[in-house]
Amino acid sequence: MELHHLKPTAKIGGVVSGVLFVSLLAFYGLILFWPQGNPYDSVTIDISKGSSVKEISKELHDLSIIRSQRAFLWGVKALGVETEIPAGSYKLIHANSNYRIIDQLVNGAPVLKRVTVLEGWTLENIAAELHKKLGISKRKFLNACRDKSLLNEFGVNAKSFEGYLFPETYFYPENEDPEFIVRSMASEFRKNFSSHMEDRIKEIGFTEIETVTLASIIEGEAIYDEERPTISGVYHNRLKKGMLLQADPTIQYIIEDGPRRLLNKDLKIDSPYNTYLNEGLPPGPINSPGKASIIAALYPEQNSYLYFVARGDGYHTFSKTEKEHNRAKRKFQKVRRDASKAKRTNDLNKETS
């Protein structure tokens, strides 16, 4: 049908529709691209899990990032992204229009925070750090660490991921899913536990969990890498002879107010982790060992030592007989007494000066 055959009412209707369409485009154009006039070159906004678009708009308005909550909501609706703004901490750059703000919230990656898990940390230590840095519930994280399906997924034959969350620096957004964090740390463990290590486990007649458990004890004892194989040699020797390991880190693991100086009564605590009362290795790891301790557990130094005691400088004195060991203990106790006496004298001098 040719245009000149159209009825006047049809022509008018088409014109009105066109005007309405153009007006709608102009309206949403103004909503999306009109300058916000906020004072920031960059600003960080935290979006909690489960936040509605309305709640997000209020947060933006309270921070003076946007002028109108209603205009922001219309802009989100116009772009059809009402359900596409994920939780996280976002750094908005030159957020001078609704469009730029919405685009960065939907397509920009959340700001990631650094979380460092140190060698020798327990699950409780890791939970506390995640709560401090990311606001993650300690309870939810520890529950994820005991989740049977997750343990099976990573082939961990234990009641928890104690010892299997690898010490490393990680980057996560705030309020990250605890299960995701457990998976990423356990994956890092698997990445660092090579096939050569698995072969070596068979050679020495250990299981994986026994290896990680011994590595965690070594981690609790050693400060310097050069001593780890020697300490490992001591424990391997004691295991072969059927001697009690008498490993202080296993006692630190079961006392509620540690780490602290151990008392004689601590050595009598009824626990399967008490290596002063129970033969062999405890039922599982007592912390997250680093790679150096795992390697030391697998490749112990070939020596005849059965004892060792701290020297007070981070190193240890190793002994082959109980007589030698007792002599080394007395020497360390003297060092400790002298240090305590010097401290008291120093404190007294400060009070009188």
ABEGO torsion letter per residue (X at the ends): XBAAABBAAAAAAAAAAAAAAAAAAAAAAAAAABBAGBABABBBBBBBBGBBAAAAAAAAAAAGABABAAAAAAAAAAAGAAAABBBEBBBBBGBABAAAAAAAAAABBBBBBBBBBBBGBBAAAAAAAAAAAAGBBAAAAAAAAABAAAAAAAGBBBABABGABBBBBBBBBBGBBAAAAAAAAAAAAAAABBAAAAAAAAAAGBBAAAAAAAAAAAAAABABAAAAAAAAAAAAAAAAAGBBAGBAAAAAAABAAOBBBBBAAAAABBBAABAAABBEBBABBABBBBAAAAAAAABBBBBABABBBBAGAGBBBBBABAAAAAAAAAAAAAAAAAAAAAAAAAAAAAAAX
